[in-house]
Amino acid sequence: MHLTTHCLNRTLHISLLAAALALGLSGCGNKDDKKTATQVAAKVGSEEISVHQINQVLSRSNAAGASPQAAQVMSREVLEKLIDQQLAIDQAMDSKLHRSAEVVSQIEFARRDILARAYIQRLTAGLPKPTAQESKKYFTEHPQLFSERRIFNVQEIMLPAGAAVLDALRGFAAAGKPMEEIASWLKAKSIDFKGGAATRAAEQIPLEMLPKLHALKDGQSAVLESAQGVTVVHLVSSQAAPVTEAAALPRIEQFLGNQRAAEAVAARLKQLRADTKVTYMGEFAAPAGTPDKTATAVATPIKSGQTAIEKGVAGLK
């Protein structure tokens, strides 16, 4: 596992690429057309496609670090796609599709999403960055992710949360029972479960479970619990794959920054809910006597499908 500078320099590369594209496109035409050429890449009927539009598309692609020649090729490909898009838009407008209920609904959904994201970006833009000391402290306090990082080859049996056989499963794991025997026991009791095998690096393990898995030696088993369910895990084998402090610190800083932003957004949304009357209607209305949870419910600013470390330190590969 090693850390590249690709992600860290992405913004700089995109800025340079955008400048190169603007200069390249402005090099065509005579002096009187110079200002127009730097702003407009093509006209489709009466509609214009700007260099800014091309750069927006490139900023979302893997254009960082491209050579000037590659940048020109990519900008031309993007321009052609934008031309095709504009042609389709023109036909949609002629067909009055922009007035259809479905399209209007999708446009409104996109508008809401863009506005919400813009507010969150402004809210988090002024937050202080994590200090070097904070990043080093995180490195020291999480050796399982860095200095003692391992890659685990495991067998798993997964059950729903709240399974009523936890004590028995813990006993099986402590006694070193084979996974096949545990699976047969569950089948005999008609208990639903899923089984499988996987290879996972430390950062792919939920942070609250990692210390328990890290404590296992090859050949040992344990029962891991989470809000999502119960997992009986057998560590078939593992290998050391440490990460140096120098490689880890930039990604830790990013992770801590993301974490700080998520906490700020959650706190702000909680305050907004407390200050705003929210009334649930219809089938979503709370039954009589149910406590009002509107002041405590908050949106999750980071995708819940990822583990804590995957959100910010997944780049350590």
N, C-alpha and C positions, 0 to 999 in steps of 0.2 A: 504494500500500500504506500503510495507516495502522493504528495501534494504538488499539483502543477500551478503555474501562475495564470493560467487561462482565465479562470473565473475572476481572479482578483483584478486583472487588467481589462476586463470586459468593457467597462464604461469608457476607458481611455481609448481602446481600440475602436469602439463604435464612433466616438467623436471624431477620431482621425479619419475613419472610413467615410463618415458623412462629409467631412471637409473635402476629401479627395474626390468623392462623387460630384460634389457641387462644382469643384474646379474643372473636373473632366467634362461635365455637361456644359459648362459655360465656355469651354474652349471652341465651340462650334458657332458659326454665324459671324456676321460683321460687327463692327463696333457699336452701331446703333441698336443691335439686337442683344447686346451683352447682358443688360439687366434682365430682360425677359428670359434669356437662355438659362440664367442661373436659377430661375424660379420655376419655369415651366419645362417639363420634359417632353410632353406631347399634348396634342389636342385631339379629342375624339368628338367630331362634330363641333358643337359649341362649348363642350366641357373640357376643362384643362386638368391635366395630371401633373402635379408638382414634384420637384425633387424632394421636398419634405415628405410627401407620401411614400416615395421610394425608400427614404431613409427610415421612416417609421417601420416599414415591413422588414428592412434589413436588421434593424435593432432587435427584432424578435427572432432572428435566425442565427445560424452559426457563422456569421460574417466576420466576427472578431478575428483580427490577425491576418485577414486575407491580403494577398499581394495586390498592388495597383491593377495588374492585369486581371486577376481573379475578381476584384471588386467591380471592374467594368463589366465583366461577363455577368456577374450576379445582378448588377443594377439593370442591365438590359433584360435579363430574364424576369425580374420583378416588374419592370415597366410593361413588358408584353402581357403579363398576367393582369396588371392593373387596367390595361386597355381592354382585355377580354371582359374583365369585371364591369367596366364602364359600359361596354356594349350591352351586357346583360341587364345592367341597371336601366339603361335607356329603354329597352324593350319592356321591362317590368313597369316602368312609369307609363309608357304608352298603353299598356294593358290595364292600367289602374290597379295594379297589384298592391301598391302602397296604401290603398284604401281598404283592402280586405281586412276582416277582423283578425285573422291569424297573423298577418304581417304587422298590423298595428300593435297587437299584443306583444310580439317578439321585439319590436322596436322599443316599446315601453319597458320591457324587462331589461333590455340592454342599457337603456337610459338610467334606470334605477341602479343597476350594477356599477355603471361608470361613475355616477355621482357618489355612491357609497364608498367606492374605492378611492376616489379623489379626496374625500373627507378624511378617510383613514390615513392616506399618504401624507396629507397636510398635518394631521394630528401627530404622527410619528416622526415627521421630518426634523423637528427641533429637539428630539431627545438626545441626551449626551451619549457618546459612544462609550462602550466598556473600556476601562483602563487596562494597561498592560498588567497591572497587579491583579486585577480581577480575573483576567484570562489565565495567568499563571496559577492563581489559586484554584481555579476550576481544573486545570491540568493536574495539579497535585492531589486534589480531592477525588479524582476519578481515574485511578490507575488502571481499572478494568478496561477503560476506553483508550488508553494511551500507552503508558510505559509497560503495562502488563496485558495489553490487548491480545485476545486470542480469537481464532476462528474455530467455531464449534460444528462438529458433525454429530447430529442428534437424531434420535427416534422419538416420536411424539404420539401421545394419545390425548385428544382434546374432547372435553365435555362442556356442556353449558354451565353458566354460572349458577351457583347454588346447588350443585350436585350433592345428593344426600349420602355419598359414599366417600367423603373426604378422608375420614379416619382410616378406612380400609386401604385407600390408595396410598396414604402416607406410610402405613405399615408395610405394604408391598414394596414401596420405593426404598424404605430403610432396610428391608431384608434383601434387597437386590433381586427381587423376582424378575424373571424375563418378561419383556414387553408382550410377548405372545401369550404368556400365561395370564397377564393382567387383562388383555383383550378378551381372552376366552372367558374369564370370570365375569366381565361386563356383559358379554353376550348371553351368558347363562342367566343373568339377572334382567335381561331385556332392557338394558340401559343403552341409550343412543350415544354414540361417540364417533369420532373420526380419528384415523391414524395416518401416519406418514413419516417420511424421513426428510431431512433438510440439512443444508450447510449454511450457517449464518455467521457473519462477523459480529463482533461485540456491539457495534453501533446499530445493528439491525434488531437488537433485543430491547424490548421496553426497559427503560432505565430503572423502573422499580423492581424488575425481575433479574436484572443483570448480576447484582452481587450474589444472589443465591446460585445462579447457574455458574458463575465464575468460581465459586467455592468448590464445585464438584471436581473430582478427579476422573480421568478416563475410566469408564466402566461403571460409574455410579449413577444413581437416579434420584430425582426429586419431584415434588409436586409444587407447581407454580400457580398462584392464584392471581386473578385480576378481575376487573369489572366485567370484562368480556367473557370470561370462562375459567375453567380449570384445565391445566395441562400437566400430564405426567410426562416428564422428559428424561430420557436416558442418554447420557453422554457417551457416544461410541468412541470418539477420539477428538482431539483438539490439537491445534498447533499455535505456537507463539507468533504473533505478528505485531510487534510493538511499533508505536509511532513516536518520533522524536518530538521534543518540545518545540523546536523551531518549525517543524512541519505542522504541528497541531495548533499553535497559537492564532494564526490568522483565521482559521475556521472556527475556533472557539470564540473569538471576538464576534464573528458573524452570528454564531448561534446565540450568544448572550445578547447581542443586539436585537435579534428576532424575538427572543424571550421577553426582553424589556418592552418592545413594541407591543407584543401580544398582551402583556399585563396592562399597559397604558390604555389600549383599546378596550379591554374588558372592563377596566375601572370606569372609563368614560361612558361606555354603554350602560353600565349599571347605574351610574348617576343620572343619565338621561331617562332611563326607565323609571327611576324614583321620582323624577320631576315631571313626567308626562303620564297622563291618564291613558292606560291601555285597557280596552274593553274587548274581551273575547266574545265572538258572536256565533250564533247557530250551533253546529255540532261541536265547536271548539269552546263553547261557554263552559266555565267550571261549574260542576254541580253545587247545589246549596251546601254551605258548611265547609267547602274545600278552601284551605288557606290560599290567599292571593300570592302567587309567586312572581308577579311581574317585576317586583323590585329587585329580585335576586337573579333572575334568569339573564344570561348574557350570551351574546353570539361568540362563536369560536373563531378567532381570526386566523388560525393556522389549521390546515386540514387535519382532521382527527384521525385519518387513516394512517398517519405516519407516527413513528415513535418519536419521543422527545429528541433523541440524538439525530435521527434521520432528518429532522427539520433544519438542523443547523450544522451538523458535523458530518453529514453524509459524504461530503467531498473528500474526506480522508481515505482515499482509495488509491 
